[in-house]
Amino acid sequence: MDEHMSGDGLTMVPIGTDFPEIRDAVRAICKNFPGEYWRKLEDTGDYAKEFVQALTDAGFLSALIPESYGGSGLPLRAGGAILEEIHAMGCEGTSCHAQMYMMGMLVRHGTAAQKDKYLPDIASGKLRYQSFGVTEPTTGSDTLNLKTRAVRDGDHYVVNGQKVWTSRAKHSDLMSLLVRTTPSDQLKRRTDGLSVLLVDIREAVNNGLTIRPIETMLNHQTNELFFENLRVPVENLIGEEGKGFRIILDGMNSERILVAHESLGDARFFINKAVNYAKERIVFGRPIGQNQGIQFPLARAYAEWRSADLMARTGAALYQAGQPCGEEANLTKLLSAEAAWNAAEACLQTHGGFGVAREYDVERKWRNARMQRVAPISTNLILAYIAHGVLGLPKSY
């Protein structure tokens, strides 16, 4: 692999040594969805349905589904490459990325009947599987204390509770939902008692599920969910009852690695944008890129991006090999989010006042890069995990 800035051109030489055909095809699609498209969606609050459909038609959202179910059967790194190129081109993978990282939960832990029933339709685009209900308003990242309850009633679970920050629920047919099936005071181990249910949103809305959109600084289609006696068939249980936390952790590892690739793409976008501008912008009779005050932040951003990229490759390889990768998944998410944010800051600073002009798309991507340091996991929580889970320091929570 050889990645570098072109010596006399205005663009960064793109990564292309792994999955080059996929990367080229993704870039070709993204060219049809320029900055104006995404700015208009922010103005209207609409979902990027045309963009998602284009990715679906090209087969990219089924990339990680096994070929036997109609997908491409590609490794996690290929999914990362897709999301990376989407973000490097100035587009937003947040409109559909969950369908990629939730495939692992269904493929790895679902029953044969569940996979036969859902995977072919997901692969063809007939069904969208883009929503993940975990976080709750009263517990946040304290997943083991979640309160949403599912009680067995014959051949159904009856679900009551609330979720928050659940993206794309209004634009998804299926949702993975983490619930408590055993009360906390009846557990021998805190990690037991949670289960994962596959919820058909089409049937659930107005039959026990209420979706309420949350307005945020980003057009991430985020929602709060309310469950009142929602009946979910027992056959929709993914994995073993009471062992859902392990399934979620497995899903979160793939989520963190894939979402980290979006940050890698963002970092490339910012570095490329800033370098182009710094070469072209003339102030005091010379290009501003001649000034070390401009050069050094961009050079450091490039170094951080390269380092984060190597960790992302390591995490994806371990995950694909079925090896423990919690440390690598978290480090990948941490380093890539920080690299994207520092590149965003350098890019906006390079543009000066023009950096906040919407037509340049810097401020839009800048806001998204900031969110990556908070979601789907905050950098502080990753640091806490590294401190006690890797370094062996006393647990702080």
Buried (B, 14 or more C-beta within 10 A) or exposed (E): EEBEBEEEEEEBEBBBEBBEEBBEBBBEBBEEBEBEBBBEBBEEEEBBEEBBEBBBEBBBBBBBBBEEBBBBBBBBBBBBBBBBBBBBBBBBBBBBBBBBBBBBBBBBBBBEEBBEBBBBBBBBBEBBBBBBBBBBEEBBEEBBEBBBBBBEEEEBBBBBBBBBBBBBBBBBBBBBBBBBBBEEEEBEEEBBBBBBBBBBBEBBBEEBBBBEEEEEEBBBBBBBBBBEEBBBBBEBBBBEBBBBBBBBEBBBBBBBBBBBBBBBBBBBBBBBBBBBBBBEBEEEEEBBBEBEEBBEBBBBBBEBBBBBBEBBBBBBBBBBEEEEBBBBBBBBBBBBBBBBBBBBBBBBBBBEEBBEEEEBBBBBBBBBBBBBBEBBBBBEBBEBBBBEBEEEEEEEE
